[in-house]
Each structure stands twice: as C-alpha cells, then as structure tokens.
Amino acid sequence: MGDQDLPGVLVSGLEGSYGICEDHVGDLQKHFNLITLQEFLENKTQFGPKIQAVYIWGGRPAIDQELLGSLPSLKIIASAGVGLDHLDLKLIANFGVKVANTPQAVSNPTADMGMALLLAAARRVVEGHMLASAPDTETFSTNWVGQEVTGATLGLIGMGSIGYKIAQRAKAFEMKVLYHNRRRRKLEEEEAVGATYCESLDDLLQRSDFVLLAVSLTPQTQRLIGKRELSLMKPTAILINIGRGLLVDQDALMEALQTGVIKGAALDVTYPEPLPRDHPLLKLSNIVLTPHLGSATHQARRQMMENLVQSILASLNGLPVPNEVLLK
Ligand SMILES: O=CC(=O)O
C-alpha cells in the first residue's frame, strides 16, 4: 500500500515474475496508491471501493465477473501491450469500465523480434551458437548451411502496425513481401513497402519461403495454422510466430517439423507459456524458441508504463482516454 490520498490502482504484485516491471514501481507510486492483488484478496471490503483502475502487466491480474463485481469504483483497465485476448471486452463494457492498451510502444520492438527470429531460424544461429560454445572437431566438420534471406519471399499473416513494420524491415533485406489481412492496405501503403496483397491464405502459404504470423488471437484466428495449412507450405519453408501461441496447432506443427513437411519454426509464443520442461517441441533441433520477448526492451516497457499512466489519469479526470479500446 502506498500513499492513501492517491487514486487506488490494482496491480498483480510489486516486482518479481508475477508483478509489474521492477523499474516502474517507483514511477507508478508517484501517481497511484498501488494495491496488490494479494492485499485486495485479503481484505476486499477495505480495498475494493478504493480501486479505480487495474493495471495489467503480462496478462495479470485476470479480469473476471467476480473481480469486476467487487470493484464498485473501477473506471479503467489499463493493459500493457497490444493484445487483448486475455480480456472479455463485452463483460468489461457491461460494467461501464473502459479499456486502454499500448499499441504504439510495442510495434517496433516486436517487428525487430520477428526479424530476429526469421534470421536466427534461416541462418541456424542457435545451433551455431551451441556448436561454437562447445566446439569439437567432429561436429565442427558438419555442414551448417541455412536458407538465404535476401530475395526470399516473406508471407505475412496480419498487416496491422507490427506487420507493416516487419514489411518495412523485409524491404531492406530485399525480400518479396506477400500479405494476408482482413482488410487490404491502401495502395500507397503497399507500394511504400513493396507488399503484395494475397486474398487467399492458401496462396500465400504455397508461395512463401518464410511465413510470419503477426495477427491478433481471436475466435476467428485460433489455430489458423493447422495440419492442412502446414501441408500447403514449401518443404523448405520456415514458420515464425510472434503473435500468440494459439494461432498455431502445436501438435500439427510438431508433426510437420518431425516429418519434414516444413523445414523449421521460430516461436516467441507458445501454449502454455512457458512450455513444460518435458514438452516434445523442446527436443527438436529445427526450432528456435524465445520466451515472449516481443516487446521486451527497456524503451518499450517504459513507454508502455508512461502510456498507461496517461490513460488512467485521463479516465479518472473525465478526459478523452489515449489508446482507448473501443468495442466494435
Ligand atoms: O504480447 C504482447 C502484446 O500483446 O503486446
């Protein structure tokens, strides 16, 4: 509990793996009385009425009917990052509560991560690192040949702000960019990054050397890439996922990687996160895995925190809320 005169904001915890970013606690406490989930659960009658905002970091705390029902003064849910799949927006709107997220802060670092994974998988950077860190003459004689990125075709699934930033980067690598998206981009936007719209997802899958998922998780996109879609990809193709684990049927992916249906995969997101230690995906050599690092830069995390502070303060002061998520 911080300064009692400041507006109460519920956070999952202070620091540590389930809490808010350590460096930000002090900054948040300048504006808010931070109440942890544990404090709230231990004394709902004392803390419930004080809480005017929930600050969601790393998808926590979870928001459900019971929590919303016990926060009578709640005005806004401020969620770090761009994805909203952890929130039931209709339920939240029924409680008359606003939602804000931080799309601008995450687009550059997540696009960088997409390219980092693409390059790492194409050029076998992780296998190379393991070899170079434990050199022995026998393995050193192995041929560590990868896929060329320059001139290759990138199939982007999702052309929102992250997808577009990836297309900009891919252009610098002289890649041919195809994209599939709910709505086609303006002609001048396509031309600026040299991207070609593919109305058919199957067509994109068949033509791409790299298929990169940069799309939000919704009921429509869940398991968008399954056995059938993987079988359409080239046997030399690499699948990269920086969106959400559930965009891909992980069992089908594992089978495709084991049987050579596709060449490799690079995943920043899985289900669950993290994967259990004995998960079979961890045993494959043609996969690169990272622990949801998309927006994990100091700069992005600070900007996310600053944006959420602005959104909360605006909502508490009855002003237009920056980055308010509107129910469609
Ligand atoms: O996963 C990260 C985000 O949704 O921004």
The ligand as a Tripos MOL2 file, in Angstrom:
@<TRIPOS>MOLECULE
LIG
    5     4     1     0     0
SMALL
NO_CHARGES

@<TRIPOS>ATOM
      1 O1          2.3340   -9.8410  -26.3500 O.2       1 LIG1
      2 C1          2.4900   -8.6680  -26.3150 C.2       1 LIG1
      3 C2          1.4870   -7.7270  -26.6670 C.2       1 LIG1
      4 O2          0.3020   -8.0880  -26.7470 O.co2     1 LIG1
      5 O3          1.8310   -6.5540  -26.8730 O.co2     1 LIG1
@<TRIPOS>BOND
     1     1     2 2
     2     2     3 1
     3     3     4 2
     4     3     5 1
@<TRIPOS>SUBSTRUCTURE
     1 LIG1         1 GROUP 0 **** ****
